């Protein structure tokens, strides 16, 4: 329950922190659902106008235990449904990528098990975007392990959702800018949600606050707040995102994101969505899903190629490679030994039989 609420809260603020600068919502009496609908249509339409991007993100995540503090540096590329994320922690970079035909996975650095990392390659029909990414560009696609278990989140999970009641809108201000404050009860979890949107900043949602109670009666407060920046082509985008959760007044989770926008709605080199730019060394074995019999593959440094039978044998039996002549001699010796053992066994069985059975 805790992670579920945190996931949709954080995702929806990340969604809403992106937008284009346009004029304010038409003047209507505050507090009527028609005005909320108009406001949220503006929020969603500007989010959907963002189709490509390149970002660098510094993240600090902490659940206030020694085992769950992390500070990865994340680089994200996307163009429509093509998505790639590189997450660097110390000397290790984990790359996940939804390309045109396959989902790729690779990790550099020292492996945790003997041998090299393999290049993972999964047919898109067998790859779940919900399991691997915040895949929509409008969710910024930050790869966060704490979010990866959530499924079926869309732009309409909170903004414009019909699963709400007791909707209220009222004028507000945010850092000197005219804003709208919207609150409602999100019925799937019976949580009261309040958010602040700034029309002059591309209808960016700059804060969301959710108090709720867990099954054991604990009182929780979750908040996400962002500052925004305007890109060179006029698009408003998050600059920082700050998430906090308190349980019974005590800090339980925190996450801070610092975002550098490299480009928005500008062309991305298509090679970024394939293994040729993932720093995969030559002779790296490829694991495929689903497996294709007879087509064991490797990456040769430039392209995917089918491995020869000799390469497969060397992969199964690593070590110094003998010459062809040496291998032939070895095979003859082994064959002779096996034949001698077989003959001895047959002779032993023969002499063990009773004389009348010979």
C-alpha positions in Angstrom: 0.0 0.0 0.0 2.8 2.4 1.0 4.8 1.8 -2.3 1.6 1.9 -4.4 0.6 5.4 -3.2 4.2 6.6 -3.4 4.5 5.4 -7.0 1.4 7.1 -8.3 2.0 10.2 -6.4 5.6 10.7 -7.5 4.8 9.6 -11.1 1.9 12.0 -11.5 3.9 15.0 -10.2 6.7 14.1 -12.6 4.1 13.9 -15.3 2.6 17.2 -14.4 5.9 19.1 -14.0 6.3 19.2 -17.8 4.6 21.7 -20.1 4.5 24.5 -22.7 3.9 28.1 -21.8 0.3 29.2 -22.7 -2.3 31.6 -21.3 -4.4 31.0 -18.2 -7.6 28.9 -18.0 -10.7 30.8 -19.1 -12.5 32.6 -16.3 -15.2 30.6 -14.7 -16.5 30.5 -11.1 -14.0 28.5 -9.0 -15.2 25.3 -7.5 -17.2 23.8 -10.4 -16.1 20.6 -12.1 -16.2 22.2 -15.5 -13.3 24.5 -14.6 -11.3 21.5 -13.3 -11.9 19.7 -16.5 -10.6 22.6 -18.6 -7.5 23.0 -16.4 -6.6 19.3 -16.5 -7.2 19.1 -20.3 -4.6 21.9 -20.6 -2.2 20.1 -18.4 -2.6 16.8 -20.3 -2.5 18.4 -23.8 0.9 20.1 -23.1 2.4 16.9 -21.6 1.4 14.9 -24.7 3.0 17.5 -27.0 6.5 16.4 -25.8 7.6 13.6 -28.0 11.5 13.4 -27.7 14.1 14.3 -25.2 17.6 13.9 -23.7 18.1 14.5 -19.9 20.7 14.0 -17.2 19.5 13.3 -13.7 21.3 13.2 -10.4 19.3 11.2 -7.9 19.6 10.8 -4.1 17.3 8.1 -2.6 17.1 7.2 1.0 14.8 5.1 3.1 16.9 6.0 6.2 18.5 2.6 6.5 22.1 1.8 5.5 21.0 -0.7 2.9 18.9 1.6 0.8 20.8 4.8 0.2 21.8 5.4 -3.4 23.1 8.2 -5.5 22.9 7.1 -9.2 23.5 9.4 -12.1 20.9 8.7 -14.8 20.9 9.7 -18.5 17.7 9.3 -20.5 17.0 9.4 -24.2 13.6 9.0 -25.8 12.0 9.5 -29.1 8.4 8.3 -29.2 8.4 4.7 -28.0 12.2 4.4 -28.3 13.6 4.7 -24.8 17.0 4.3 -23.3 18.3 4.9 -19.8 21.9 4.6 -18.4 22.1 4.4 -14.6 25.6 4.9 -13.3 26.5 3.9 -9.7 30.2 4.2 -9.0 32.1 2.4 -11.8 29.1 0.4 -13.1 26.6 1.6 -15.8 23.4 -0.4 -16.3 21.7 0.3 -19.6 18.1 -0.5 -20.5 16.7 0.3 -23.9 13.5 -0.2 -25.8 14.7 -0.1 -29.4 12.8 -0.6 -32.7 12.6 -4.4 -32.5 14.1 -5.4 -29.1 14.5 -4.5 -25.5 18.2 -4.5 -24.7 20.0 -4.8 -21.3 23.7 -4.5 -20.5 25.8 -3.7 -17.5 29.4 -2.5 -17.6 31.9 -2.7 -14.7 33.0 -5.7 -12.7 30.4 -8.4 -12.7 29.1 -9.8 -9.4 29.4 -13.4 -10.8 32.3 -15.1 -12.6 32.5 -14.3 -16.3 31.3 -11.4 -18.4 27.9 -9.8 -18.4 25.9 -10.9 -21.4 24.0 -8.6 -23.6 20.3 -9.2 -23.1 18.0 -9.0 -26.1 14.2 -9.5 -25.8 11.7 -9.3 -28.6 9.4 -6.4 -27.9 6.4 -8.8 -27.9 7.9 -10.4 -24.8 9.0 -7.2 -23.0 6.9 -5.3 -20.6 7.4 -1.6 -20.5 5.5 -1.4 -17.3 8.0 -3.7 -15.6 11.1 -1.9 -16.9 10.4 1.8 -17.2 8.3 4.8 -16.6 8.2 4.5 -20.4 6.0 7.5 -21.3 8.1 10.6 -22.1 5.6 12.6 -20.0 6.6 10.7 -16.9 10.2 11.6 -17.7 11.2 7.9 -17.7 13.4 8.1 -14.7 14.5 4.6 -13.9 13.9 4.1 -10.2 13.9 0.6 -8.8 11.3 1.6 -6.3 8.9 2.4 -9.1 9.5 -0.6 -11.4 6.9 -2.8 -9.8 3.9 -0.6 -10.6 1.9 -1.3 -13.7 -0.6 0.3 -16.0 0.1 3.9 -14.9 -1.0 6.4 -17.5 -1.3 10.2 -17.7 -4.9 9.9 -16.6 -4.2 8.0 -13.4 -4.8 11.2 -11.3 -5.2 14.1 -13.8 -8.6 13.8 -15.4 -9.3 10.5 -13.7 -13.0 9.6 -13.3 -12.1 7.7 -10.1 -12.4 10.8 -7.9 -15.0 12.6 -5.8 -15.4 15.8 -3.8 -13.5 17.9 -6.4 -12.7 21.5 -5.4 -10.7 24.2 -7.2 -9.7 27.6 -5.9 -7.3 30.4 -6.9 -3.9 30.4 -5.3 -0.4 31.8 -5.7 3.0 30.0 -6.1 6.2 32.0 -5.8 4.5 35.1 -7.0 2.7 33.4 -9.9 -1.1 33.0 -10.2 -1.9 29.3 -9.6 -4.8 26.9 -9.1 -5.2 24.7 -6.1 -7.2 21.5 -6.8 -8.2 18.9 -4.2 -10.2 15.6 -4.5 -10.5 12.2 -3.0 -8.9 9.5 -5.1 -11.4 6.6 -4.6 -9.2 3.5 -5.3 -7.2 4.2 -2.1 -9.5 6.8 -0.5 -6.7 9.3 -0.2 -7.2 13.1 -0.4 -5.0 14.6 -3.1 -4.1 18.3 -3.3 -2.1 19.8 -6.1 -1.0 23.2 -7.3 -0.7 24.1 -11.0 0.8 27.3 -12.5 -0.6 28.2 -15.9 2.1 30.7 -16.7 4.7 28.0 -16.3 3.2 25.7 -18.9 0.5 24.4 -16.6 3.2 22.7 -14.5 2.1 21.0 -11.4 4.6 22.3 -8.8 3.4 20.5 -5.7 1.3 17.5 -4.7 0.3 16.6 -1.1 -1.4 13.4 0.1 -2.1 12.5 3.7 -3.4 8.9 4.2 -3.6 6.1 6.8 -2.1 2.6 6.3 -3.7 -0.6 7.3 -2.0 -0.7 10.7 -3.4 2.8 11.5 -0.1 4.7 10.8 -0.5 8.3 9.7 1.4 9.0 6.5 2.1 12.3 4.7 3.5 12.2 1.2 4.6 15.3 -0.8 6.3 16.0 -4.1 7.5 19.4 -5.0 9.4 20.7 -8.0 11.0 23.8 -9.4 10.8 24.3 -13.2 12.9 25.6 -16.0 12.2 26.7 -19.5 14.1 25.1 -22.4 15.5 27.0 -25.4 12.4 26.0 -27.4 10.0 27.4 -24.8 9.0 24.2 -23.0 8.7 24.2 -19.3 10.4 21.2 -17.6 11.3 20.2 -14.0 14.6 21.4 -12.7 14.5 19.8 -9.3 12.0 17.3 -7.8 11.8 16.7 -4.0 9.8 13.7 -2.6 9.2 13.1 1.1 7.2 10.7 3.1 6.6 10.9 6.9 5.1 8.1 8.9 3.7 9.2 12.3 5.8 12.4 11.9 9.1 10.5 11.3 11.0 10.6 8.0 10.5 7.3 6.2 11.5 7.9 2.5 13.1 10.7 0.5 14.2 11.2 -3.0 15.8 14.3 -4.7 16.3 14.7 -8.4 18.3 17.4 -10.1 17.6 17.5 -13.8 19.7 18.9 -16.6 17.7 19.2 -19.9 20.0 18.5 -22.9 17.2 18.7 -25.4 13.4 18.5 -25.8 11.5 17.7 -29.0 14.8 17.7 -31.0 16.1 14.8 -33.1 17.8 11.9 -31.3 20.4 9.8 -33.1 18.7 6.4 -33.7 21.9 4.6 -32.8 21.3 5.6 -29.2 18.6 2.9 -29.1 20.8 0.0 -30.1 23.8 -1.9 -28.7 26.3 0.0 -30.9 26.4 2.9 -28.4 26.2 0.8 -25.2 30.0 0.2 -24.8 29.5 -3.6 -25.3 32.9 -5.2 -25.8 33.6 -7.5 -28.8 32.8 -11.2 -28.3 30.1 -10.5 -25.7 27.5 -13.3 -25.7 23.9 -12.4 -26.4 21.1 -14.0 -24.4 17.8 -13.9 -26.4 14.2 -14.1 -25.3 12.5 -16.1 -26.7 15.5 -18.3 -27.5 16.0 -19.2 -31.2 17.5 -22.7 -31.7 20.6 -22.8 -33.9 21.2 -19.0 -33.7 23.4 -18.4 -30.7 24.7 -14.9 -31.1 27.4 -12.6 -30.0 28.3 -8.9 -30.4 31.4 -8.5 -32.5 32.0 -4.9 -31.6 30.0 -3.5 -34.6 27.0 -5.9 -35.1 25.2 -9.0 -33.9 26.6 -12.2 -35.5 25.8 -15.9 -35.2 28.5 -17.8 -33.3 30.4 -20.7 -34.9 30.4 -24.2 -33.4 34.0 -23.7 -32.4 33.1 -20.5 -30.5 30.3 -22.3 -28.7 32.7 -25.0 -27.6 35.2 -22.4 -26.3 32.3 -20.7 -24.5 31.3 -24.0 -22.8 34.9 -25.0 -22.0 36.9 -21.8 -21.4 40.7 -21.9 -21.1 43.8 -21.9 -23.3 43.0 -23.1 -26.8 45.0 -26.0 -28.2 46.0 -26.3 -31.8 43.9 -28.5 -34.2 46.7 -31.1 -34.3 47.0 -31.1 -30.5 43.2 -31.5 -30.2 43.2 -34.4 -32.6 46.0 -36.2 -30.7 44.1 -35.6 -27.5 40.9 -37.0 -28.9 42.8 -40.2 -30.1 44.3 -40.7 -26.7 41.0 -40.2 -24.9 39.3 -42.6 -27.4 42.0 -45.2 -26.8 41.7 -45.0 -23.1 37.9 -45.3 -23.3 38.2 -48.3 -25.6 40.6 -50.1 -23.2 38.3 -49.4 -20.3 35.4 -50.8 -22.2 37.3 -53.9 -23.2 38.4 -54.5 -19.7 34.9 -54.2 -18.4 33.6 -56.7 -21.0 36.4 -59.2 -20.2 35.7 -58.9 -16.4 32.0 -59.6 -17.0 32.8 -62.5 -19.2 35.1 -64.2 -16.6 32.5 -63.6 -13.9 29.9 -65.7 -15.6 29.4 -69.3 -14.6 31.1 -71.8 -16.9 27.8 -73.2 -18.1 26.6 -69.8 -19.2 29.7 -69.0 -21.3 
